[in-house]
Amino acid sequence: MYSPIALLVVIAWIPTVLYLFQRFPPQRAVIVSFIAAWLFLPVINYTLPGIPDITKMNATCYGILLATVIYDAGRITSFKFGWLDLPMLSWCLCPLPSSIANDLGLYNGFSAVLDQTMTWGVPYFLGRIYLANLAGLRQLAIGVFIGGLAYVPLCIYEVRLSPQLHLTIYGYYPGGVEYFIQSMRAGGFRPMVFMNHGLMVAAWMMAATLTGIWLWKSGTIKHVWNIPIQRLVIVMLITFVLCKSSGAYILLVLGIVLLFSSSWLRTAIPVLLLILGMSLYLYQGVTGTVSGEQIYDMAVKITNEERAESLKFRLDQEIPLSERARQRIIFGWGGFGRNRVWTRDWKGDLVDKSVTDSLWIIVFGVNGVVGLVSITASMLLPPASLFILRYPASTWFHPKVAPAAVLAVALILYMLDCIINAMTNPVFALISGAISGLVLKEARTNQVRGTRLSPSRRSLAQARPN
């Protein structure tokens, strides 16, 4: 399926990352390496025995780890494990007990642990050691926005001519004909560029657009490439609309409402209520008490009947899958498709009838409640802690805090999207690690002076940037 040039490009990215560490300061090198790889390297999952599969993000992690050992080894030894790191550690290690509990063997367990660590744990760790301050999160937020701008001409190209860039440059089409058919929307196409699916592109453009809007309104940056940021935000917003994803539209509107309402009301309660609502939904999904009909009725009112039917199909698929998962509720069924629902056809052969679209149901089935709680906490606990323990909503408009605030909200929206879709994006694990590191620092180094601080908090504020 994969062309030789695709594999060559991914492998060549490792020495490219080493060059980036020579060319740029470490923080910027990490950000450029991650975002450029995510946006432009081919979709590939090349299997080799004994080591994690070769993917574009795994190659990036290999390159950054190698560069850190060569150029910045002291950064690794300076890492101090904290309480916020526990969920990610649990998420990376939980495949081992899942494998043992299902008699799949230690080799399978350690292999799954290695894969999970490369996909989630290493990006999180790199965020912790490189970007765990306000300056690092500012650079990361700008990187996300510029990454969205870099996709604007490519998205417009594929909206007009259909998703062809991956085929043209790398020689194959990721996902096959089925994904191409799914890219047809509203008499045209939604772009896929160099990602697995059009929904993944829409989710990325949503995060980039939301970040650009908040960087603009907070006054964090005024120009990019000597162009006023408001003009670029408008271009980004138009391109985002052309991505034709109803779910991403809702997420962007929700993100804007959460940021502005929390800032105006001077409280993070709206964001925390969303986190609580997501947690309650997952609890209902695990216990089998979720009502798909109510969600369908709400979706019809918000979008249209066609999109609501798509959502209802996914919810209907999750009912038997969650029933299956509850049979091994603690550590799940492990790998090899054991979490799926199998039936016999008229010949008596086993047939897989299940469709797993959402990340939560996949995790629940494969790694049980332990895995589901771990990944949910690793993504939601850092932004919640940031807003509760470090930066209240009254500081979110401060130019120093605004990048961290918008990235935290984007991370929450990503996890909300994962309730419906299974779009793994290691950039968000990088964000989670950076926010965790920021929260774990001493309170006095994380405070910012600003006119929006309450008198009690103003006495604790510090003008010194991170």
Salt bridges, closest charged atoms under 4 A:
ASP72 OD2 - ARG75 NE 2.54
ASP85 OD1 - ARG128 NE 2.89
GLU293 OE2 - LYS312 NZ 3.92
GLU306 OE2 - ARG307 NH2 3.62
ASP316 OD2 - LYS312 NZ 3.08
ASP352 OD2 - ARG340 NE 2.35
ASP357 OD2 - ARG314 NE 3.77
GLU442 OE1 - ARG444 NE 3.30
